[in-house]
């Protein structure tokens, strides 16, 4: 399998295999939820400095946004695995819901024009 061409189920499987062979076990769900919040905070910090009005501090090393987003995805995949969620199926259901519920909503939103 080429890493550049993976599906969500394959990504979930890759994370599971790594955890079982190198990571000993999953952290519990509450710990992973806290880690997810921490990782999202790191993404927010970068976004606030790169695209918002904050600037990087002199002693602050610029972090890689792509790497931080991948950290968020990693923990999300962990949580999906340990709670039995098929992310691909969930994503497809979510897209269907958005297409039914929100097909015109944003186009009709005057605030977005």
Residue frames as a rotation matrix with the C-alpha (Angstrom) as fourth column:
UNK 1
0.580 0.815 0.000 0.00
0.815 -0.580 0.000 0.00
0.000 0.000 -1.000 0.00
UNK 2
-0.395 -0.644 0.655 1.33
0.596 -0.722 -0.351 3.41
0.699 0.252 0.670 -0.95
UNK 3
-0.489 0.167 -0.856 1.07
0.800 -0.305 -0.516 5.76
-0.347 -0.938 0.015 2.01
UNK 4
-0.934 0.100 -0.342 -0.05
-0.186 -0.956 0.227 8.57
-0.304 0.275 0.912 -0.28
UNK 5
-0.550 0.736 -0.394 -3.18
-0.515 0.073 0.854 6.66
0.658 0.673 0.339 -1.24
UNK 6
-0.936 0.150 -0.318 -4.75
0.324 0.720 -0.614 5.47
0.137 -0.678 -0.722 2.01
UNK 7
-0.053 0.981 0.189 -8.41
0.144 -0.179 0.973 5.36
0.988 0.079 -0.132 2.97
UNK 8
0.039 0.151 0.988 -9.80
-0.880 -0.463 0.105 6.25
0.474 -0.873 0.115 6.38
UNK 9
0.950 0.289 0.115 -10.25
-0.308 0.824 0.476 2.54
0.043 -0.488 0.872 7.27
UNK 10
0.508 -0.838 -0.201 -6.63
0.542 0.492 -0.682 1.92
0.670 0.237 0.703 6.31
UNK 11
-0.219 -0.557 0.801 -5.52
-0.320 -0.734 -0.599 4.89
0.922 -0.388 -0.017 8.42
UNK 12
0.503 0.464 0.729 -7.48
-0.843 0.077 0.533 3.51
0.191 -0.882 0.430 11.36
UNK 13
0.970 -0.162 -0.181 -5.84
0.171 0.985 0.036 0.12
0.172 -0.066 0.983 10.83
UNK 14
0.167 -0.971 0.172 -2.35
0.316 -0.112 -0.942 1.65
0.934 0.212 0.288 10.58
UNK 15
-0.089 -0.131 0.987 -2.84
-0.761 -0.631 -0.152 3.49
0.643 -0.765 -0.044 13.87
UNK 16
0.795 0.467 0.388 -4.19
-0.607 0.596 0.526 0.34
0.014 -0.653 0.757 15.54
UNK 17
0.777 -0.563 -0.280 -1.25
0.415 0.794 -0.444 -1.75
0.473 0.229 0.851 14.32
UNK 18
-0.109 -0.854 0.508 1.24
-0.036 -0.508 -0.861 0.87
0.993 -0.112 0.025 15.52
UNK 19
0.171 0.250 0.953 -0.40
-0.914 -0.320 0.248 1.07
0.367 -0.914 0.174 18.96
UNK 20
0.939 0.294 0.177 -0.47
-0.340 0.868 0.361 -2.71
-0.047 -0.400 0.915 19.33
UNK 21
0.693 -0.713 -0.104 3.14
0.585 0.641 -0.497 -3.26
0.421 0.284 0.861 18.18
UNK 22
-0.321 -0.892 0.318 4.95
0.538 -0.448 -0.714 -0.15
0.780 -0.058 0.623 19.43
UNK 23
-0.340 0.248 0.907 2.65
-0.461 -0.885 0.069 1.74
0.820 -0.395 0.415 21.75
UNK 24
-0.997 -0.067 0.044 1.80
-0.075 0.589 -0.805 -1.10
0.028 -0.805 -0.592 24.18
UNK 25
-0.328 0.945 -0.021 -1.89
0.932 0.319 -0.174 -0.09
-0.157 -0.076 -0.985 24.43
UNK 26
-0.025 0.441 0.897 -4.30
0.433 -0.804 0.407 2.76
0.901 0.398 -0.171 23.82
UNK 27
-0.992 -0.033 0.120 -4.51
-0.082 -0.551 -0.830 5.47
0.093 -0.834 0.544 26.44
UNK 28
-0.441 0.897 -0.031 -8.01
0.762 0.357 -0.540 5.42
-0.474 -0.262 -0.841 27.89
UNK 29
0.039 0.566 0.824 -10.71
0.925 -0.333 0.185 7.41
0.379 0.754 -0.536 26.15
UNK 30
0.899 0.307 -0.313 -10.67
0.419 -0.811 0.408 10.28
-0.129 -0.497 -0.858 28.66
UNK 31
0.086 -0.945 -0.317 -6.90
0.281 -0.282 0.917 10.65
-0.956 -0.168 0.241 28.34
UNK 32
-0.549 -0.280 0.788 -7.16
0.810 0.055 0.584 10.62
-0.207 0.958 0.197 24.55
UNK 33
0.509 0.770 0.386 -9.92
0.808 -0.581 0.093 13.23
0.296 0.265 -0.918 24.71
UNK 34
0.760 -0.309 -0.572 -7.64
0.179 -0.746 0.641 15.48
-0.625 -0.590 -0.511 26.77
UNK 35
-0.340 -0.918 0.205 -4.78
0.431 0.041 0.901 14.86
-0.836 0.395 0.381 24.33
UNK 36
-0.127 0.387 0.913 -7.10
0.982 -0.081 0.171 15.73
0.141 0.918 -0.370 21.42
UNK 37
0.880 0.462 -0.107 -8.00
0.474 -0.860 0.190 19.04
-0.004 -0.218 -0.976 23.10
UNK 38
0.342 -0.847 -0.408 -4.30
0.130 -0.387 0.913 19.73
-0.931 -0.365 -0.023 23.64
UNK 39
-0.504 -0.551 0.665 -3.46
0.691 0.205 0.693 19.01
-0.518 0.809 0.278 20.00
UNK 40
0.301 0.683 0.666 -6.34
0.903 -0.429 0.032 21.18
0.307 0.592 -0.745 18.75
UNK 41
0.851 -0.047 -0.523 -4.99
0.263 -0.824 0.503 23.93
-0.454 -0.565 -0.689 21.00
UNK 42
-0.192 -0.981 -0.030 -1.60
0.324 -0.092 0.942 23.64
-0.926 0.171 0.335 19.30
UNK 43
-0.344 0.172 0.923 -3.30
0.937 -0.007 0.350 24.02
0.067 0.985 -0.159 15.91
UNK 44
0.723 0.689 0.051 -5.21
0.675 -0.721 0.158 27.04
0.146 -0.079 -0.986 17.20
UNK 45
0.461 -0.637 -0.618 -1.99
0.250 -0.575 0.779 28.63
-0.851 -0.514 -0.106 18.46
UNK 46
-0.574 -0.706 0.415 -0.35
0.566 0.025 0.824 28.29
-0.592 0.708 0.385 15.04
UNK 47
-0.065 0.648 0.759 -3.43
0.948 -0.198 0.251 29.56
0.313 0.735 -0.601 13.18
UNK 48
0.803 0.392 -0.449 -3.71
0.550 -0.778 0.304 32.57
-0.230 -0.491 -0.840 15.52
UNK 49
0.172 -0.842 -0.512 -0.11
0.099 -0.502 0.859 33.50
-0.980 -0.198 -0.003 14.81
UNK 50
-0.697 -0.466 0.546 0.03
0.534 0.171 0.828 32.71
-0.479 0.868 0.130 11.09
UNK 51
-0.506 0.600 0.620 -3.39
0.675 -0.172 0.718 34.03
0.537 0.781 -0.318 10.04
UNK 52
0.581 0.735 -0.350 -4.64
0.783 -0.386 0.488 35.98
0.223 -0.558 -0.800 13.03
UNK 53
0.750 -0.171 0.639 -3.45
-0.123 -0.985 -0.120 39.06
0.650 0.011 -0.760 14.79
UNK 54
0.834 -0.512 0.205 -1.02
-0.171 0.113 0.979 37.43
-0.524 -0.852 0.007 17.19
UNK 55
0.486 -0.764 -0.425 2.66
-0.681 -0.026 -0.732 37.14
0.548 0.645 -0.532 16.40
UNK 56
0.591 -0.401 -0.700 5.19
0.504 0.861 -0.068 34.50
0.630 -0.312 0.711 17.32
UNK 57
0.931 -0.362 -0.035 7.24
-0.155 -0.482 0.863 35.30
-0.329 -0.798 -0.505 20.41
UNK 58
0.373 -0.871 -0.321 10.97
-0.912 -0.282 -0.297 35.78
0.168 0.403 -0.900 19.90
UNK 59
-0.584 -0.668 0.462 11.85
-0.769 0.637 -0.051 32.56
-0.260 -0.385 -0.886 21.71
UNK 60
0.250 0.791 0.559 8.90
-0.382 0.611 -0.694 30.66
-0.890 -0.040 0.455 20.23
UNK 61
-0.830 -0.528 0.178 9.83
-0.098 0.452 0.886 28.11
-0.549 0.719 -0.427 17.60
UNK 62
-0.149 0.782 -0.605 7.50
-0.979 -0.204 -0.023 28.17
-0.142 0.589 0.796 14.62
UNK 63
-0.405 0.103 0.908 5.70
-0.148 0.973 -0.176 24.85
-0.902 -0.206 -0.379 14.48
UNK 64
-0.979 0.020 -0.203 4.56
-0.193 0.228 0.954 22.97
0.066 0.974 -0.219 11.41
UNK 65
-0.270 0.960 0.069 0.81
-0.910 -0.231 -0.346 23.32
-0.316 -0.156 0.936 10.89
UNK 66
0.172 0.333 -0.927 0.61
-0.723 0.681 0.111 20.16
0.669 0.652 0.358 8.77
UNK 67
-0.645 -0.493 -0.584 2.33
0.030 0.747 -0.664 18.12
0.764 -0.446 -0.467 11.49
UNK 68
-0.909 0.340 0.240 0.02
-0.325 -0.220 -0.920 19.50
-0.260 -0.914 0.310 14.17
UNK 69
0.028 0.943 -0.333 -3.06
-0.999 0.014 -0.044 18.73
-0.036 0.334 0.942 12.06
UNK 70
-0.045 -0.128 -0.991 -1.72
-0.374 0.922 -0.102 15.19
0.927 0.366 -0.089 11.59
UNK 71
-0.961 -0.273 -0.042 -1.39
-0.046 0.305 -0.951 14.91
0.273 -0.912 -0.305 15.39
UNK 72
-0.425 0.889 0.169 -5.09
-0.801 -0.283 -0.527 15.85
-0.421 -0.360 0.833 15.68
UNK 73
0.247 0.510 -0.824 -5.97
-0.856 0.513 0.061 13.21
0.454 0.690 0.564 13.08
UNK 74
-0.566 -0.559 -0.606 -3.87
-0.194 0.805 -0.561 10.58
0.801 -0.200 -0.564 14.89
UNK 75
-0.960 0.203 0.193 -5.70
-0.178 0.092 -0.980 11.07
-0.216 -0.975 -0.052 18.18
UNK 76
-0.101 0.965 -0.241 -9.05
-0.945 -0.169 -0.280 11.21
-0.311 0.200 0.929 16.40
UNK 77
0.044 0.029 -0.999 -8.24
-0.620 0.785 -0.005 7.88
0.784 0.619 0.053 14.74
UNK 78
-0.899 -0.384 -0.212 -7.30
-0.051 0.571 -0.819 6.46
0.436 -0.725 -0.533 18.15
UNK 79
-0.676 0.698 0.235 -10.62
-0.516 -0.222 -0.827 7.56
-0.526 -0.680 0.510 19.65
UNK 80
0.158 0.732 -0.662 -12.53
-0.980 0.199 -0.014 6.13
0.121 0.651 0.749 16.70
UNK 81
-0.331 -0.365 -0.870 -10.72
-0.353 0.903 -0.245 2.81
0.875 0.226 -0.428 17.03
UNK 82
-0.970 -0.178 -0.166 -11.27
0.072 0.442 -0.894 2.44
0.232 -0.879 -0.416 20.73
UNK 83
-0.533 0.845 0.041 -14.94
-0.467 -0.254 -0.847 3.42
-0.706 -0.471 0.530 20.57
UNK 84
-0.422 0.322 0.847 -15.76
0.533 0.844 -0.054 1.25
-0.733 0.429 -0.528 17.54
UNK 85
0.491 0.589 -0.641 -16.45
-0.146 -0.670 -0.728 4.10
-0.859 0.451 -0.244 15.12
UNK 86
-0.037 -0.398 0.917 -15.90
0.931 0.319 0.176 3.51
-0.362 0.860 0.358 11.41
UNK 87
-0.291 -0.135 -0.947 -14.81
0.147 -0.985 0.095 7.02
-0.945 -0.111 0.306 10.45
UNK 88
-0.997 -0.065 -0.029 -15.35
-0.020 -0.137 0.990 6.50
-0.069 0.988 0.135 6.73
UNK 89
-0.409 0.912 -0.018 -18.95
0.794 0.366 0.485 5.40
0.449 0.184 -0.874 7.23
UNK 90
0.085 0.417 -0.905 -19.53
0.832 -0.530 -0.167 8.19
-0.549 -0.738 -0.392 9.76
UNK 91
-0.658 -0.401 -0.637 -18.06
0.017 -0.854 0.520 10.79
-0.752 0.331 0.569 7.40
UNK 92
-0.931 0.331 0.153 -20.22
0.203 0.122 0.972 9.62
0.303 0.936 -0.180 4.50
UNK 93
-0.060 0.934 -0.353 -23.35
0.981 0.121 0.154 9.75
0.186 -0.337 -0.923 6.71
UNK 94
-0.085 -0.048 -0.995 -22.34
0.560 -0.829 -0.008 13.23
-0.824 -0.558 0.098 7.84
UNK 95
-0.935 -0.270 -0.231 -21.90
-0.045 -0.555 0.831 14.43
-0.353 0.787 0.506 4.25
UNK 96
-0.603 0.785 0.141 -25.32
0.600 0.330 0.729 13.04
0.526 0.524 -0.670 3.36
UNK 97
0.128 0.628 -0.768 -26.83
0.956 -0.284 -0.072 14.87
-0.263 -0.725 -0.637 6.34
UNK 98
-0.409 -0.358 -0.839 -25.13
0.214 -0.932 0.293 18.12
-0.887 -0.060 0.458 5.34
UNK 99
-0.996 0.031 0.078 -26.29
0.073 -0.146 0.987 17.75
0.042 0.989 0.143 1.73
UNK 100
-0.272 0.961 -0.046 -29.88
0.807 0.254 0.533 17.24
0.524 0.108 -0.845 2.84
UNK 101
0.338 0.436 -0.834 -30.04
0.897 -0.419 0.144 19.75
-0.286 -0.796 -0.533 5.69
UNK 102
0.162 -0.426 -0.890 -27.65
0.206 -0.868 0.452 22.43
-0.965 -0.257 -0.053 4.50
UNK 103
-0.076 -0.223 0.972 -27.86
0.956 0.262 0.135 22.25
-0.285 0.939 0.193 0.70
UNK 104
0.192 0.231 0.954 -29.10
0.644 -0.763 0.056 25.83
0.741 0.603 -0.295 0.45
UNK 105
0.723 0.230 -0.652 -28.55
0.687 -0.344 0.640 27.16
-0.078 -0.910 -0.406 3.96
UNK 106
-0.067 -0.851 -0.520 -25.13
0.621 -0.443 0.646 28.74
-0.781 -0.280 0.558 3.43
UNK 107
-0.670 -0.133 0.730 -25.94
0.720 -0.353 0.597 30.07
0.178 0.926 0.332 -0.03
UNK 108
0.259 0.870 0.421 -28.93
0.582 -0.488 0.651 31.88
0.771 0.076 -0.632 1.45
UNK 109
0.386 -0.202 -0.900 -26.94
0.868 -0.251 0.429 33.29
-0.312 -0.947 0.079 4.39
UNK 110
0.866 0.031 0.499 -26.61
0.264 -0.875 -0.405 37.03
0.424 0.482 -0.767 3.76
UNK 111
0.804 -0.593 0.054 -23.72
-0.335 -0.375 0.865 37.19
-0.492 -0.713 -0.499 6.25
UNK 112
0.165 -0.761 0.627 -21.59
0.448 0.625 0.640 35.11
-0.879 0.175 0.444 3.89
UNK 113
0.573 0.110 0.812 -21.93
0.814 -0.186 -0.550 37.50
0.091 0.976 -0.196 0.93
